[in-house]
Amino acid sequence: MAVPPEGTPCWADAMFNDVEGAKTFYGEVLGWTFGAASAEFGNYTLAYADGKAVAAVVPPMPGQEAPPQWCLYFASADAAATAARIRDNGGEIVMEPMQVGAFGSMCLAREPGGALFGVWQPGSHEGFEATAVPGAFCWAEVFTREPETTDAFFSALFSYRAKQVEDDAVDFRVFDLGDATVLGRMKMTDDFPPEVPSYINVYFDVADCDAAVATAAERGGILRFGPMSSPFGRFAAISDPQGANFSVIDTATTQGEMPPLRDV
């Protein structure tokens, strides 16, 4: 598999206090199977969709306390250089660049609006082995209360071209790399409780959105939004039983016309 262009979403993982509970939940909702935990790397455990690595789950390190959340990683040719650009453009480095064996190098950061994300410089682990198939990563959106700040940051960090959706009801923007649209940005409205920080919402592809929502509810998940049909697919936002937010989308079930976009 070719290494993706710099700035492409290339991996996702989440830290859970109850890893076995997370494996059961996501195994039921997304059809994941799991590899053996890697004791050498903090019991990092790969998740597979149809035999392809699509994400990972991991327990917190001793003494580490943080609410469970999905972290999206962006591809980088040089994690240290990307970390420097993050600082130069007002971001915060949460975890300094570090080598992860032969797998690659990483760092964790927050954009100025507060959303956590990761940077991944591929080694033997190049990232997602599959995307946009049932169980795999499909899309992501930065939910932020500071859209102008967030937009300026990501446009400076990577070679993104921005396009704004022309819709008075929402403030939504997409970022392109080459011919590919790789990331969305949504302004958080007053519907979001003030204690909910900015975050990157990760979407996983499913064959049937309504069935995935029903399974998630049966397994202790909380439906936050939807299911709703759109030109992009039928989707829903869910919190898993440990509080990590994610979305599911059936991209084959669409409704309506694609909204117009303008370059910005």
NUDRENLO-839162 format. One line per 5 residues: number of its first residue (from 1); for each residue x negated, y, z negated of N, C-alpha, C. Coordinates in steps of 0.1 Angstrom, whole numbers. Last residue first. Example, Ala and Ser with C-alpha at 12.3 -4.5 7.8 and 13.67 -1.06 7.14 Angstrom:
residues 2
2) -128,-22,-71,-137,-11,-71,-129,0,-79 ~ -132,-57,-78,-123,-45,-78,-132,-33,-78
end
This chain:
residues 264
264) 126,291,10,123,301,0,108,302,-2 ~ 150,280,34,136,281,30,134,293,20 ~ 181,266,26,173,277,32,159,277,26 ~ 206,242,34,194,246,26,187,257,34 ~ 240,230,30,229,238,37,218,242,28
259) 248,197,18,248,211,17,237,218,25 ~ 262,171,38,251,176,31,251,191,30 ~ 297,163,32,286,168,40,274,173,32 ~ 312,134,17,311,148,19,299,151,28 ~ 297,106,1,310,113,4,307,128,6
254) 283,73,1,282,87,1,296,93,5 ~ 267,47,-8,281,51,-10,281,66,-11 ~ 240,41,-8,248,37,3,262,42,3 ~ 229,49,-32,227,58,-21,235,54,-8 ~ 239,49,-62,241,40,-51,240,49,-39
249) 220,56,-91,226,61,-79,227,50,-69 ~ 216,66,-125,217,55,-115,224,61,-103 ~ 193,83,-147,205,82,-139,204,70,-130 ~ 185,88,-182,181,84,-168,194,85,-160 ~ 172,94,-215,181,98,-204,176,93,-190
244) 170,76,-245,163,80,-232,173,82,-221 ~ 183,65,-267,184,79,-264,176,84,-252 ~ 186,39,-271,176,45,-279,175,60,-276 ~ 205,31,-252,208,30,-267,198,36,-276 ~ 203,57,-227,202,43,-231,204,42,-247
239) 226,78,-211,215,77,-222,215,63,-226 ~ 231,86,-177,233,77,-188,222,80,-199 ~ 249,98,-149,238,101,-159,242,93,-171 ~ 255,85,-116,260,88,-130,247,90,-138 ~ 266,85,-81,257,85,-92,263,88,-105
234) 266,78,-48,275,78,-60,266,76,-72 ~ 250,101,-25,253,88,-31,262,89,-42 ~ 247,126,-13,235,118,-16,237,104,-20 ~ 272,137,-12,266,134,1,253,126,-1 ~ 289,119,-39,283,131,-33,277,127,-20
229) 309,108,-67,304,106,-53,299,119,-47 ~ 301,99,-100,306,109,-91,300,106,-77 ~ 308,84,-132,303,84,-118,309,94,-109 ~ 296,115,-147,300,106,-136,308,94,-141 ~ 275,117,-176,281,124,-165,285,114,-154
224) 269,101,-198,268,115,-199,275,123,-188 ~ 276,72,-214,278,79,-202,278,94,-204 ~ 253,54,-233,263,64,-234,264,71,-220 ~ 248,18,-240,244,31,-234,256,41,-235 ~ 255,-7,-250,253,4,-259,248,17,-254
219) 263,-25,-231,250,-28,-238,246,-16,-247 ~ 286,-15,-220,287,-27,-227,275,-30,-236 ~ 274,7,-206,283,9,-217,285,-3,-226 ~ 260,-7,-186,253,1,-196,261,4,-208 ~ 281,-19,-172,271,-27,-179,264,-19,-190
214) 293,4,-162,300,-5,-171,291,-14,-179 ~ 272,14,-146,277,22,-157,285,13,-167 ~ 270,-7,-127,259,-3,-136,263,5,-148 ~ 295,-5,-115,292,-17,-122,280,-14,-131 ~ 293,21,-103,303,18,-113,300,6,-122
209) 272,17,-85,270,26,-96,280,23,-107 ~ 256,-9,-71,270,-5,-74,269,4,-86 ~ 229,-11,-66,238,-16,-55,253,-11,-58 ~ 208,16,-75,216,4,-79,225,1,-67 ~ 178,33,-83,187,29,-73,195,16,-78
204) 173,57,-108,170,44,-103,182,40,-94 ~ 160,89,-114,171,82,-109,166,68,-104 ~ 151,110,-141,146,99,-132,159,91,-127 ~ 147,143,-149,157,132,-149,153,122,-138 ~ 126,159,-170,127,154,-157,136,142,-157
199) 137,186,-191,132,173,-189,133,169,-174 ~ 142,210,-218,140,207,-204,134,193,-202 ~ 160,197,-247,150,205,-240,150,202,-225 ~ 189,203,-264,184,194,-254,173,202,-246 ~ 200,222,-281,189,214,-286,183,204,-276
194) 222,233,-267,209,240,-268,197,233,-273 ~ 238,210,-244,236,215,-258,222,222,-259 ~ 248,219,-213,238,212,-220,237,218,-234 ~ 266,237,-203,271,224,-206,261,216,-214 ~ 253,259,-194,257,260,-209,263,246,-213
189) 228,243,-173,239,252,-176,243,252,-191 ~ 196,242,-158,205,237,-169,216,248,-172 ~ 190,240,-124,191,249,-136,201,243,-146 ~ 170,215,-110,184,219,-113,183,229,-125 ~ 151,204,-84,151,212,-96,165,217,-98
184) 136,174,-69,146,184,-71,145,192,-83 ~ 112,160,-47,116,164,-60,127,174,-60 ~ 106,153,-20,101,145,-31,106,148,-45 ~ 112,150,13,117,157,2,114,148,-11 ~ 87,148,39,95,141,28,99,151,17
179) 70,159,57,84,157,61,93,151,51 ~ 51,175,33,52,171,47,66,170,52 ~ 71,176,7,57,174,10,57,168,24 ~ 95,198,-8,91,189,3,76,188,3 ~ 119,202,-33,106,205,-29,101,194,-19
174) 150,220,-38,143,208,-35,129,212,-31 ~ 173,234,-62,162,235,-53,156,222,-50 ~ 202,249,-74,195,237,-72,185,239,-60 ~ 226,261,-92,212,266,-88,204,254,-87 ~ 260,260,-81,248,254,-88,236,262,-83
169) 280,275,-69,283,268,-81,271,262,-88 ~ 271,285,-45,273,294,-56,275,287,-69 ~ 247,271,-25,260,268,-32,261,277,-44 ~ 223,262,-8,232,274,-7,246,270,-12 ~ 194,251,-22,207,247,-18,216,260,-18
164) 162,261,-11,173,263,-20,186,259,-14 ~ 130,246,-8,143,250,-1,154,251,-12 ~ 95,248,-7,107,249,-15,119,252,-6 ~ 68,227,-3,76,238,3,90,237,-3 ~ 38,220,-23,53,219,-20,58,230,-12
159) 12,211,-31,15,218,-18,29,216,-14 ~ 12,218,-67,11,209,-55,15,217,-42 ~ 12,242,-82,4,230,-86,2,220,-75 ~ 28,261,-71,14,264,-72,6,251,-75 ~ 53,248,-73,48,253,-60,33,256,-60
154) 55,245,-101,53,233,-92,49,237,-78 ~ 56,273,-109,46,263,-114,44,252,-104 ~ 78,284,-97,65,289,-94,54,280,-98 ~ 99,268,-109,96,268,-94,82,273,-91 ~ 97,275,-136,94,261,-132,91,260,-117
149) 104,302,-135,91,298,-140,87,284,-135 ~ 130,300,-124,120,308,-117,106,304,-122 ~ 144,284,-143,141,279,-130,130,287,-122 ~ 146,276,-172,138,287,-167,134,283,-152 ~ 159,254,-180,166,266,-183,158,278,-177
144) 159,224,-160,152,235,-167,161,247,-170 ~ 152,193,-148,163,201,-154,156,211,-163 ~ 139,180,-120,135,188,-131,147,196,-136 ~ 147,149,-107,151,163,-107,145,169,-120 ~ 142,122,-84,140,128,-97,143,143,-96
139) 147,88,-70,148,103,-69,145,109,-83 ~ 142,61,-73,148,66,-60,146,81,-59 ~ 128,31,-86,129,46,-86,134,51,-72 ~ 148,1,-83,135,9,-82,138,24,-83 ~ 172,-13,-83,163,-14,-95,151,-6,-95
134) 175,-15,-48,181,-17,-62,171,-21,-73 ~ 151,9,-35,158,-4,-34,164,-7,-47 ~ 135,32,-38,148,33,-30,154,19,-26 ~ 103,15,-37,112,26,-41,124,25,-33 ~ 76,-6,-49,89,-4,-41,96,8,-46
129) 55,-2,-64,53,-12,-54,66,-12,-45 ~ 43,29,-77,54,21,-74,51,11,-62 ~ 7,27,-80,20,33,-84,31,23,-80 ~ -18,16,-78,-15,27,-69,-2,34,-72 ~ -42,3,-96,-28,5,-97,-24,18,-89
124) -69,7,-91,-63,-5,-86,-48,-5,-87 ~ -62,40,-92,-73,31,-90,-68,18,-84 ~ -48,72,-88,-48,58,-86,-61,52,-85 ~ -40,94,-111,-51,93,-101,-53,78,-99 ~ -12,109,-122,-18,97,-120,-28,97,-108
119) 4,128,-147,-4,129,-135,-12,115,-134 ~ 37,134,-160,24,128,-160,17,130,-147 ~ 57,157,-180,54,149,-168,40,143,-169 ~ 82,175,-198,71,166,-198,69,159,-185 ~ 93,208,-196,95,194,-192,82,186,-192
114) 90,235,-202,90,226,-212,92,211,-209 ~ 84,255,-184,98,254,-189,100,244,-199 ~ 57,250,-177,60,261,-186,74,261,-191 ~ 53,214,-181,54,226,-173,59,237,-181 ~ 31,194,-199,44,201,-199,43,213,-189
109) 14,162,-194,14,177,-194,29,182,-196 ~ -11,137,-194,2,141,-196,3,156,-199 ~ -32,119,-171,-30,129,-181,-15,132,-183 ~ -53,92,-159,-40,99,-161,-42,111,-171 ~ -67,69,-135,-69,80,-145,-56,87,-147
104) -68,33,-131,-67,47,-126,-70,56,-137 ~ -75,6,-136,-62,10,-130,-61,24,-124 ~ -97,-1,-149,-98,0,-134,-85,5,-128 ~ -90,19,-177,-96,7,-172,-99,10,-157 ~ -80,47,-174,-73,36,-179,-78,23,-172
99) -95,77,-185,-96,66,-176,-88,54,-182 ~ -78,108,-189,-85,97,-195,-84,85,-185 ~ -71,143,-196,-73,132,-186,-82,121,-192 ~ -52,148,-227,-63,151,-217,-65,139,-208 ~ -19,153,-232,-29,143,-233,-40,146,-222
94) -8,178,-227,-4,171,-239,-14,160,-242 ~ -15,209,-214,-19,195,-214,-16,189,-227 ~ 9,231,-201,2,227,-213,-2,212,-211 ~ 9,258,-176,13,245,-182,5,242,-194 ~ -1,280,-163,7,282,-175,13,270,-181
89) -19,276,-143,-6,280,-139,4,280,-151 ~ -42,266,-155,-43,278,-148,-29,284,-144 ~ -33,240,-164,-36,251,-173,-36,265,-167 ~ -30,228,-139,-19,229,-148,-21,240,-158 ~ -56,229,-129,-46,237,-122,-33,238,-131
84) -67,210,-147,-72,224,-147,-62,233,-140 ~ -54,187,-139,-52,192,-152,-57,207,-153 ~ -65,184,-113,-50,187,-115,-47,193,-129 ~ -91,177,-121,-88,189,-113,-74,194,-114 ~ -86,153,-134,-92,164,-141,-90,177,-134
79) -75,137,-113,-66,140,-125,-72,152,-132 ~ -75,138,-81,-85,141,-91,-77,146,-103 ~ -54,132,-65,-67,128,-60,-77,129,-71 ~ -23,122,-78,-33,132,-78,-46,125,-73 ~ 12,118,-81,0,113,-76,-10,125,-75
74) 30,121,-112,28,126,-98,14,122,-94 ~ 54,104,-132,40,107,-129,39,111,-114 ~ 79,108,-156,75,107,-142,61,112,-140 ~ 91,92,-184,81,102,-179,78,98,-165 ~ 120,90,-204,112,86,-192,103,97,-188
69) 118,88,-240,122,95,-228,114,89,-216 ~ 123,86,-275,122,79,-262,126,88,-250 ~ 107,111,-295,119,105,-290,117,98,-277 ~ 78,101,-313,84,110,-302,97,103,-298 ~ 49,96,-331,64,97,-332,69,107,-321
64) 23,75,-340,28,84,-329,44,84,-331 ~ 12,57,-357,13,71,-361,19,81,-351 ~ 2,36,-331,4,38,-345,3,52,-349 ~ 21,43,-300,8,40,-307,10,42,-322 ~ 53,29,-291,44,40,-295,31,35,-302
59) 54,4,-265,57,9,-278,49,21,-282 ~ 66,7,-231,55,6,-240,59,10,-254 ~ 74,-1,-197,78,2,-211,67,-1,-220 ~ 74,9,-163,68,2,-174,75,7,-187 ~ 82,2,-128,82,10,-140,75,3,-151
54) 80,-16,-107,87,-3,-104,87,6,-116 ~ 66,-42,-89,64,-33,-100,70,-20,-98 ~ 86,-67,-75,78,-55,-72,77,-47,-85 ~ 105,-87,-79,91,-91,-79,81,-79,-76 ~ 129,-74,-81,127,-83,-70,112,-86,-68
49) 114,-52,-100,126,-53,-93,123,-62,-81 ~ 97,-52,-132,98,-56,-118,112,-56,-113 ~ 76,-35,-155,90,-39,-151,90,-42,-136 ~ 49,-41,-177,54,-37,-164,68,-43,-162 ~ 39,-28,-207,46,-39,-201,52,-35,-188
44) 14,-23,-231,20,-17,-219,26,-29,-211 ~ 0,-28,-254,12,-36,-251,20,-30,-240 ~ -23,-12,-252,-12,-8,-261,1,-15,-259 ~ -41,-25,-235,-36,-12,-232,-23,-9,-239 ~ -46,-50,-245,-57,-42,-243,-53,-27,-240
39) -21,-63,-243,-26,-59,-256,-37,-49,-255 ~ 4,-60,-222,-11,-59,-221,-16,-54,-234 ~ 30,-84,-219,25,-71,-225,10,-72,-225 ~ 39,-98,-188,34,-100,-202,29,-86,-207 ~ 67,-84,-170,55,-91,-171,51,-92,-186
34) 103,-87,-165,91,-80,-172,79,-90,-172 ~ 130,-76,-144,122,-87,-151,109,-80,-156 ~ 160,-57,-140,145,-58,-141,141,-72,-148 ~ 186,-50,-135,181,-62,-130,166,-64,-131 ~ 196,-28,-147,189,-26,-134,184,-39,-128
29) 211,-38,-169,216,-27,-161,210,-26,-147 ~ 195,-59,-180,209,-61,-177,214,-50,-167 ~ 170,-47,-183,172,-60,-175,186,-62,-171 ~ 176,-26,-199,173,-24,-185,173,-36,-177 ~ 182,-41,-224,191,-32,-218,188,-30,-203
24) 159,-57,-228,172,-64,-226,182,-54,-219 ~ 139,-38,-230,138,-48,-220,152,-54,-217 ~ 148,-24,-253,148,-17,-240,147,-27,-229 ~ 145,-44,-272,158,-39,-269,159,-32,-256 ~ 117,-46,-271,125,-58,-267,139,-54,-264
19) 109,-21,-280,106,-25,-267,115,-37,-262 ~ 118,2,-299,123,-12,-298,121,-16,-284 ~ 106,26,-294,104,19,-307,108,5,-307 ~ 92,32,-262,104,28,-270,99,22,-283 ~ 84,52,-235,79,47,-248,92,44,-257
14) 82,47,-200,89,52,-212,84,45,-224 ~ 73,56,-166,73,47,-178,80,54,-190 ~ 67,57,-132,75,61,-143,74,51,-154 ~ 50,70,-102,52,60,-113,61,66,-124 ~ 49,90,-82,43,77,-79,45,66,-90
9) 59,118,-65,62,109,-76,58,95,-74 ~ 33,135,-49,44,126,-47,47,119,-60 ~ 10,150,-53,23,156,-57,35,147,-55 ~ -9,137,-27,-9,144,-40,4,152,-42 ~ 6,109,-10,0,122,-10,1,128,-23
4) -1,75,-22,8,85,-17,1,99,-18 ~ -22,50,-7,-20,59,-19,-12,71,-14 ~ -6,22,9,-13,34,9,-11,43,-3 ~ -8,-12,0,0,0,0,-9,12,0
end
